[in-house]
Amino acid sequence: MNDMDILVKILKALAEPSRLRLLVLCNQGEFSVSELVYILGQSQPRVSRHLKILCDAGLLQKIREGSWMLYRITSETEAAAIAQKILNSLPKNDPVVARDHIRLSSVQAERNKSAADYFRFSAAQWDQIRRLHVEENNVEQVVDSIFKEDSVSKFLDVGTGTGRMLELAGTHAEKVVGIDLSREMLAVARVNIEKTGLKNYSIRQGDMYRLKFPDDEYDVVCIHQVLHFANEPSRAIAESARVLRPGGRLIIVDFLAHKMLELREIFHHSRLGFSDGEFVHWFQRNGLKFTPPTHLPGCQLTIGIWVGIKQFKQ
């Protein structure tokens, strides 16, 4: 299909008011069919048909999360560039779009409530653990300095949780991607990121043992306070190393080895921290150069920050 054919297909797809409204909405974030049905006030089959036409034209992309399907505007394609030009040309005070945004606000408010409820449920446990180690700001300052060491095009956060690492990386990288197995945590991350106004993010449901990305895809991969839950941390590191480009960096933030058995019994930690020697072994086995680690002592737990640099193949 040549450029003219692509343009004609895009213009045909947008030559309908409801589809133009959907494009405006999906430029604000990621939404399910039921949310878009509520905002547009149309039937589910009709909205689904419009979404299919927009996807076929390359204007929207589908993201599967378990049994859920989310829709967002595409990026990094010819269609995306054309879509942004069209969006920029739309009148800012259109009454239909204004009504859509009022309903969009109620959808976002409901998301905020659900995310806050889940976060409040988990926060008590997190606060107990936080009291045992150094302030998170100290950790973030070290991680942020690592981001500044080199230009970052693509960043991947494995086990993104609340999305905080995406917020940090979003000011340095051209594109930031977060994955997590928990749909509840993805909802928390999505709410947090949308509040920042970042547009260069993507949040997906995914398994750290089976990353759905090609080899050599990312400049930086981060595993922040996740590895102690892993039954097979070496597998998680191997997968993260696989998707790193040569010269890219793997950042791991976790606990240094400790003897607090209650973290295993109460909070289901699979590992009681890690030693520097373990990372030396795992990094070398996966073609990563081990660099001097950072240790941040806290009350009873010490945070370790380990960075491995992927070596170029000989």
N, C-alpha and C positions, 0 to 999 in steps of 0.2 A: 504494500500500500504506500503510494507516494504522499508527499506533504499535502498536496491539494485534497486528496481523498481523506486524509486524517482530519483536516480542517473542516471539510464538509460534514463528516460524521459527528464531529464535536458540535458544530452549529445546529445540526438536526437534533441532537440529543438535548440541547439547551433551548430549542424553539418551543418550549412548553413551560408555562409559569410554575407549575408544581416542581418540575425538575430543577429549575433555576433556584427555587426556594430551598430545595434539598442541598444543592451545591453550596449555597450561602451557609446553611446550618452545619454541614459536614466540614466546612472550613474552620468551625469553632472548636472541633474536637472529634471524638469517636462516639457514635450513637448506635443503639440497637434499633431494630425495626419498630418495636413497640413504642419506643421514645419518639421516633420520627412520626409514627401514626398519631400519637397524642398531639404533637406540635402542629402538624399540618391539618389535623381534624378530618382525615380521610380514612378510607377502609384499608385494612392490612394488604389485601391483594393488589389494590391500586398502587399503594406506596411501594410494595415489593417490585411491581412491574417497572415503575419509574427508576428504582434503584438499579435494577438489572440493566436498563438502557444506559444509565450513567456509567456503570461498571464496564459494560461492553465498549463504551466510547473511550475508556481509559481515564475518565474523570474522577471516579471513586474507586477505592479498593476495599475488599472484604477482609475482615480479620476474624478468624474463628477462635473462640474461647470456650472449650468444651462444647456444650450444646447451644451456646450463644453465638450470634454473628453480629459483629460491629462494622460500621461503615465510617470511612473518613476520606478526605480529599487526597488524591495521589500527590506524589512529589517526585522530583527528579526525572520527569518525562516531558515530552513535547506537549502532551495534553495538559499537564499541570501548569506549564508556563502560560498556555492560552487561557486556561481557567482563571488564573490569577489576574490576567489582564481584563477579563470580563468582569470579575468580581470588583476590581478597582474602579471600573466604569459605572457601576450601579449607583443609583441615587441613594444618598445616605438617609433620607427621610421618607422612604417608601412606606406607606401605612401597613401593607401586608407583611413586609419584612419586620416592621416594628412589632406587630402582633405576634409574629413567630418568635421574636426575641423575648417577649414577655413570657410565653410558654416555655421557651428554652431556659429561662431563669428559674422557673418552677421545677423543671427537670434537674437542673444543676443543684438546686436547693435540696431536693430529695436525695440526690447522690451524696451531697455533703453530709446529710443526716445519717445515711446508711454507713458511710465511711467513718464518721465520728463515733457511731455506736460500736462498730467493730474495733476501732482503735482504742476506745475507752475500755472495752472488754479486755484487750491485750496489754494496755498501758501499765497496769499495776505490776504485771510480771516484768516488763521491760524496765520499769523504774527500780525494781528490786536489784536487777543486774547492773543497771547504770551506776548505782551507789557504790559498786565494788570496783569500778575502774575509772580511768581518767575522763575528764570532761570531753564530750564528743567534739566540741569546738577545736580542741587541740589536735584531735585525729584529722578533722577536716582541713585544718591548716596545712598539715603534712601532705595529705592527698592533693589538695589544691596546688601546692608547690610542684608536685609531680606532673600535673596537667600542664603547667607552664613551661616545663623543660623542653618541650618539643611541640610542633604543630600537630593538632589532632583533627582529622577529618571525620572518622567514625569511632564512636565510643559505645561499648556494650557493658551493661551492668547486669551481672548474673545473680538472680535472687534479689530483685530490686527493692522489695519491701515497700517502704513509704515513698520511694523515689528520690530520696535525698541526694544520692550520688548523681542522679540525672540532673538535678538542679545545679549542682556544682559543675558538672562537665558541660552543661548546656551553654555556659558562657564562654567556653573554650573550643568546643567541637562544632563542626558543621552539622552533624547528625548524631543524636543520642538515642540508644535503644535499651529498654529495660525488659527483662523477662522474669517471671515468677510463676510457680505452680499454683499458687493460691489466687483464686478469683477475687476473694475478699481483699487481699493485699493489693492486687492490681487496681481495684476500685479506689483504695486509699491513695495509691500512687497517682492515679489519673486525676483525682480531685486536687491533690497537692500541686501537680505540675501545671494544671490548667490555671490555678491561681497565680502562678508566676508569669503567665503570658508567653511562655516559651512555645515556639511553633516547630522547632526542629527535633521534636521527640517522637518516639513510637514506643508503645507499651504492649507487650504480648505475653500470652500464657506459654510457658515453655519449661523444659526439663534440662537442668544443668548437665545431665549425663548424655543428652541427645540434642545438642544445639542444632536448630534448623537453619544453619547458615553455611555458606561455602567456605572452603579453606582460604586463609590469608585475606579475610574480609575486613578486620578491624585494626585500628591503630592502637587502641587501648581497651583492655578488658579488665573489669573490676569485680572481685568477689568480696563483698563487704559484710562481715559478721554472718556468714552463711555456712562456711566450711565445717564449723563444729557441729552442725546438724547432719552432715553428710556421712553415710555409712561407708562410702568409698571416695574419700577426698582425692585420691590419686587419679581416679577416672574423671572427676570434675576438672581437675587441673589439665589433664590431657586434652579434654574437649575444648577448654578455653584456649590452650596453646595452639590447637589446630586452626581455630578461626582467626588467630593473630597473623598479621602480615609480618614478614621478616623485618626486624628492627622495631617491631611493636612491643608494647609493655603489658605484662600481666601484673595487676596490683591486687594483693590479698591483704585484707584487714581482718584480724582475728585475735583470739587470746593466745598468749604464750602458755606453754604447758603449766598446769596447776593441779592441785589435789582437792578441789572443792567438789566432792562427790554429789552434793545436793543439787548441783546444776544438771547432773545426769538424771537424778531421781525425780526432781520436781519439774525441771524445764525441758527435759527430754534431749539434752545435749548428747550426741553420739560420741563426741571426742572431748576430752578435758584439755583443750588447747593443743598447741603444736610447738615443736622445737625448731630452731633454725636448721638443724641437721636434716630434718624431714624435708624441708623445702629445698635444701641443696640437692638432695637425692631426686625429688620429684621434678625439679626444674631441669636438671641435667638430663634426665631420662626423656624429657619432652623438648629438648633443643632450646632451653631457655638459659641464659646466662644469669647466675645468681649475683645480685648486687648487695652491698652491705645493708642489713635490715635496720629499721627504726623500732626501738622499744620505748613505750610510754607507760611507766609504772603508775598504778592507781592505788586504791586503798588495799584491796586484796588480789586484784587481777591486773596483769600487765597486758596492754595491747601491743601486738606486733604488726608491723607493716612491712610486707615482703614484696619486692619488685623483681620480676624476671624479664629479661629482654630476649626476644626471639632471635636466634642466630640465623644468618643467611646460609643457605645450603651450599656445601662445598662442590 
